[in-house]
Amino acid sequence: MSLPTVAIIGRPNVGKSSLFNWLANRRISIVDPAAGVTRDRVATVVEFKDRFFELVDTGGIGIVDVDDLTADVERQIQVAIDTAAVVVFVVDVREGVTPLDQDVAVRLRAVRKPVILVANKADTEKIGQLAGEFCALGYGEPLTVSADQKLGRGELLEAVFAKLPEDTHELPPPDAALKIAIVGRRNVGKSTFINSLAESERVIVSEVPGTTRDSIDVKFERDGKTYLAIDTAGVQKKTSIASNVEYYSSHRAERSIRRSDVVLQFFDARHRVGRVDKQLAGYIVNENKPAIFVVNKWDLVKDAMTTDSMAEYIRKMFPMLEHVPIAFITAKVGKNVLRLLQLAVQLHKQAGLRVTTGDLNRVLRSAIEATAPPMQGSRTPKIFYATQTGIYPPTIVLFTNGPELFEDTYLRYLTKTFRDNLPFPEVSIKLMLRAKGEGGPRRADDIPENLPEDADTDEMPPIVRKSGPRVREPDYEDGPPVPVQPKHRKKKPGVETWDF
């Protein structure tokens, strides 16, 4: 059974987003003095007295959006009101009753749902005494709170608790089987893709650049599993950021990458790869996240370009990310959307695999026998043994006679060897070098066939290098993709594409 919903409603700039973050006990919605910052519905789950409910932040009623998205914002507000079990009507105690407050009161009176009137910004007792005039709105004595000063939270939650429908012993929503961050430049179709996954108008879609501002969590179910898609604001050049809102939007897009399991980096098939795309890809790599390059709006160019030529272009733009699969979709009509979700699931499983220490060291021994590390002056770099110490991402530690003796080119060679011989063909591998203490093998030839899985892996300052494998076709439930790259896996990685 779905959780009851509590919607926060009010005119612009009464502190709805501040109140939302305060009740949620974490920063979710962007808070800014500028009116009209919130456009989409932003939701989170709150627990109080063993009851769970979904708290929803909304845009300001009556706002005239600068990008002509007023109708879209209003539609999102109405959905929140229609689905709410309880409405929290927020006003600004310092400004008193305004005509727009009266309009909101009339609108809420027609919905016939429990309404809690909350006078926000009552930072002091003296200011709170001014709240009496809001009784004229017809919702009784308002609760005085201050989200900024953190006053009155318990009283407000008690009031919400009292208005919730009869307890049906709702359980908290299950943890998502997969958290997917959708990132990219402005207007590449991220929100359209989210709506296609959710099969509803969950976020506003518009041709206006920068429509999405918050990072919005959208839960949806497929095949009995719960997934979390994180819609993010379009990333732009830092020199182009003109407001605090754009700064926070960019910052939260990066935070969304950090908390995701798989990242989908979107590209508009009609546009060239730019500096922002490369910076974003670099951030994904730094976070060691499994990723997919998603070429969206392919229907607009497929007659003028082949998937081969587009894939070759993207590979040329991201030469260090040859392990990242490339998928071609048309989110507007849902073409290949579910197959892309299946590919993301495959990558997440891959990032959680482990290999035995013996298998890992056999691969390492073969690599060293084929190409030994070059000498550094009079010193010979030596690798004694390796062990996998973690998953998500797969983390491999090499015990050496000195991490500083190994060149980047040799580390790339090793990661490529791991990529070609270990079951991590499409995700980043974190490679760490450590100095081996007394008692370790004296020569590379002495790498043991089998090492205990709990080999010494104490924390030391690592040298971290990323790598990833060639692409292999995932086992799709609805049929295999049509390959568009040569099958010689050691030369070129594959591309995920499907018939249009």
N, C-alpha and C positions, 0 to 999 in steps of 0.2 A: 504494500500500500504506500502511495506517495505521501511525503511529509506535508503538513499544513504550511501554507505560505503566508508570510507577513510582509506586506509591501509598504515601503516608506514613500509617501506622497507629499507634494507641496509645491509651492511656487519656486522660482529660481532663487538661489543664494540665501536660503534659510538654514543651510548646514545639513542637508540630507546625507551627503556623502561622508561628512565628518561623523555624523551620528551612526551611519552604517559601519564605518571602520571601528568606531568605539565599541559598538555592541558586539562586533565580530572579534574584537580583541586583536586585530591585526590590520595593517594597511592594505586595502584592496582597491577601493575606488580612489581615483585621483581627486585631490582636494585643492582648489584654487579659487582666489577671489573672483575670477572672471565668471560671469554667468553663462550657463549652458554648457559646462564642461562635460557632464554626464549625458550621454545620448542613448546608449543601449541599456538593457537591463543587466545589472551586475548582481550576482547571487552568491550566497554562501550558507552553510548549515551552522546553526547555533544550537547549543544545548543549554537547557536551564531546568533544574529540578527533575532530571531524568526524562525530560521531554525534548524532542528534537523538532526544530522547525526551520524552514528555508527563509532566510531574510533577503529581501530584494531591494536594491537601490534603483531609483528611476531618475529620469531627467526632470527638469523643472516644468511644471504646467504653465503654459502661457508664454514660454520663451519664443522669441523670434530668432531662429537659428541663422547665423551669419552665412552658412553655406546652403541655405534654402532646404534644410532637412527637417523643418518643423513638423510636417505631416508624418514623417517617419518616426520622429521622437514621440509624437502624440500616440502613434499606433503602439509603440512599445509600452508607453505608460498605461494605455487602456488594457493591454494584455495583462499587465501586472495587477491592475485593479480587478479584472474579471476573474483571475485565478487566485486571488488572495482570500485567505480565511479571516485575516485581521488586517486593517489598514491603520498605519501610523501617520497621522496628519500633522506635519511639522510646520510651525510658524516661527517668526523671529520676534522675540519678546521686546527687543530694543526698538524695532520699527513700528510696533503696534499693528492694528488691523489695517490691511490695505485692501483696495478693491479686488485685487487678484486673489487674496486670501478668501474673500467672500465668494468669488467665482468657484474656487476649489471646493469650498464648503457645500455649495449648491450641487456641484457635480458628484460629490461623494454621498450626498443625501439620497441620491437616486439609486445607489447600488445596494442599499439595504444590507449592509455588512457592519460588523462591529468596528467602530472607529475610535481610536485613542488620540486625543488632541494633545500635542506636545509643544510647549513653548521653549524653544532652544535659545541658547546664548544668554541664559540667566546666570551670568558669571558671578554675581554677588546676590546676597539676600535682598538688597535694596532694589536691584534690577528685577528680581523675580516677583516682587510685589506688584509690578506693572502688568502681570499676566492676566489680571482679572477682566480686562476689557475683552479678552478673547472668548469669554462666555457668550458674547453676542452671536458667535458663529453657530451656536446651537448644539455643541457637543460637550456641554458641562464645563466643570472647572479643569483647566489644562494642567498637565504635569509640567513642572518647571525643571529643566535640565540644562546642563552645559557640557556639550561634547568636548569643547576646548579645555575646560577646567576639570573634566571628568567628575561631574556632579550629577547624582540622580540616576545612575545606571541601574542600580538594584531595583529602585521603585518602578522604573520603566519596564524592566523585564518582568516584574511581578504583575504589572498591569497587562502586559501581553499574554503572560501565562494564564491569567484569569479569563481572557477572552478567547483562548484557543478552543476549538471544538473538542468534544468529548474524547478522552484519551482512548485510542485504539491500539495502544502499545506499539506505535510505529518504531521500527528499528532505524538506526542511522543508515544512510545510503552505503552500499558496499564500496570498498576501495576499488578504484578503477583498475581494470586489468592492464591498461596502458595509458600513459599520459603523453599526448602528442602536441607539440608546439608548432604552430603554423606561422612562419616568419617570412619576411621579404620586404621589398620596397612597396611604396604606395601603389594602389590600384593594380595589383597583380592577381586579384581574385581570391584572397584569403577568406574573407567573410562569406563569399558565395560558396566556397568549399565547405565551410562550417555548416551553413544552412543545409547544404546537400547531405552532409553526414547526419545532421539532426532531424532531417525531413520536416523542417519547420522554419519560419522566419525568426530565428533566434537572435540574430544580430542584423543591424541595418546594412544594406547593400546599396551603394551609390557610386556613380562615376566621379563624385567629388573626391579629390585626394585628401587623405587624412580623416576619412569618415569615422573610422574606429580610433578611439583614444586610449581606452583602458585595455588591459589584458583581461579577456573575458573567458571564464571557465564554462564550458558547455558539456554537460554529461549526456550521453546517448547510449543506447543499447543496440547491439548487433549479435545475433545468434546466441542470445542468453547471457552475453557478457557486457559489462559496463565499461565504457571508455570515456576518457576525458580529453576533449579537444580544447586547446588554449588559443583563442584568436588574439592576435597582437596588433598593435598599431604599426603602420608602415614605417620602416626605418628610412631615414634620410641623412644627408650629409650634416655633420655637426655644425658647419658654417651656415647651414640653411635653417637651423632651429631658431625660430623667431619668438618663442614664448615658453613660459614655464611648463605649460601643458604639453607641448611637443617634447620638451626635455624629459619629463616624467614618463611620457608614452614610450620614448626610446629606451629609457632605463628599465621599464617594466617588461619590455620585449626581451631584453637581455636576461632579466630575472626569470622569465618564462622558459627560456632555453635551459637555464640552470636546473629548474625543477621538473623538466620533462624527461621522458624515457627515450623518445625518438623525436627528431626535428625534421620537419618538412620545409625546405627552403624553396619558396615559390619564385618563378620567373614568368614574365609576360613573353609569350613566344614572339611577339612583334617587336620587342625592344632588345637592344644590345646589353650585354653584361656590363655593369658599371662599377665604380670604386666602392659604392655602398654595398653592392652584392659581395664583393671580395672581402670587405671588412666583416660583413656578417658571417660569411663562411669561415673566416679566420677565428671568429669568436666561438662558433660551433666546434671547430677543431680544438681550440684551447680547452673547451669544456669536455672534450672526449665523448661527444654525443653521437650515437648512430644517426645518420642523416640520409635524406633522399632529396635529390634535386628534382623539383617538380616543374615541368614546363606546362603552364596552363594556357588556355585559350588557343589550343592547337588547331581547332577548327577554322580559325581565322587565317591561318597561313599554310595549312597542310598541302594545298595545291601548288604553292610556290616554293616549298622547301621539304626535304625529306628528313625523317628522324635521324638518318645516318649523318647528314650534314650538320644538323643542329647538335647532335651528340658530340661530333668532332669539334665543333666550335666551343661547346661548354667544357670539354676536356682540355682544350687549349687554354681556356681562361682560368681553369683550376688544375694545373698540372700536378699539384701535390695531393689531389683528392681523387685519384683515379679509382679508389675503392668505393666511392659513393655512387649508388645506383641512380639512374636517370629515368623518370617516368613522364609520360605524356598524357595529359588529361584535358577534358573540357568540363570544368566544374559547373558551369551554368546549366548544362543539361544532365549532369551526373555521370558523364561518360568516364569510365574507368576509376571512379571514385572509390568503390568498394574494393577493387583490386589493389588500389594504392594502400588502403587500410590493411589489407592482408599482407602486403609487402612490409609495412611498418611492424606488424606483429612478428613476422619472420626475423626482422633485424633485432628486435628486442630479445627474442629467444636466443639468437646467435650471440648477443652481448653477454648472456648469462651462462654460456658454456664454460666448462673447465676441461683442461687436458691433464693427463698424468705427468708427473715430473720426469718419469722415464721417457715418455714419448717426446716431451719438450726437449730434453737433452740429446736425444737421438737426432732430432732436426738440427739442433745447435751444432752438434759434432760434425754433421755432414756439411753444414755451412762453413765451418772453420777449415775443414779439410779441403773444400773447394776453393776458398779464398781466405787466406789468413789476414788478420788485421795488419796494416802497415806499421812499420816501426816509427817511433817518435824519438828522434835523436838516437841515443844509445840504448833506449829502453824498448822492450818488446811488449806490446799490449797482450794481456792474457785474460781469457774468460774461463773461469773454473767450472761453473755450472749455472743453471738457470732454474727458476721455479715460478709457477703462477701463483700470485698472492691475492688476487682479487678478480671480481667480475663486475660488470656494469661500470666501467668498461673492463675487458680482459686486461689484466695487469701482469706483466712479466718482469721479474727482477733478475738481472745478470750480476753474478758475483765476479769481480775482476781484481786485478792487481793495481787498479787506479782508473777511476772513471775519466780523468782528464786526458788519458792516453788515446781515447777513441774518437776518431773524426766523425763528423756528421754523415759523410758519405758512407762510411762503413756501417753506421747504425741504420741508415736507410737500407743498405744491402741486407742486414739481418732482419729488419722488419718485413722486407719483401719476401725473404725466405720463409719467415713465419707465416706470412700471408698466403704463400703458395702451398704450405704443407699443414697448416692447422685449421681447425673448423671455425675460423673467424673471417670468412671471405668478404664481408661487406661492412664491417664495423671497425672503428678505431681501436688500435692496440696501444696501450700505454706501456712504454719500455723504460725501465728504470735501471740505472747502473749503481752498483755499490762496491766499495772496497772490501775484499775478503780479509778477515782476520787470520790469526794463527790457526794452523790445523787444517787449512783448506788444501785442495789438490795443488800440486806444484806445476803441472803442465796441463795444457788444454786436452792432451790425449787422455788425461786421467779423469775426465768428466764421467761420473758414475752412471751406470745404466739405470738405476732406480734410486731415487732419493725419497725420504719421507715427505709427505705432504705438508708437514708442519716444520719444514726447514727454517733455519734462522732468518727472519725477515724484519728485524727491528727497524724502526724508523731512522732514516738517515737522509741528508739532503740529496734528493734525486736529480738526475739529468733525465728529463722526460722528452720522449720523441713519440710522435703519433705515426701510425701507419694503418693501412686498411687493405683489404684483399681485392682481388678481382671479383667481378659480379658473377653469381650463378643464379640460375632460374629458381625461384622459390616454388614450393609445392602448392599451387593455388587450388582451391576447392572447385572453382568454376572453369578450370582448363588452364593450360600453360600459356604464357605470353608468346608472342611472335618475336623471335630474336632479330635484331637489326644490326648486330655487330658480329664479326668473325668469332668462331667458337674457340680460337686459339687463346686460351685463358691467360697465358703468361705474357702475352703481348698487349692485348687491349681488354679492358673490362667491358662487360656487357651493358646493355641499356634495356631498361624495363619499358616495354611499349606494347600496346595492344591494338587490335584491328579497330578501325573507326568505321 
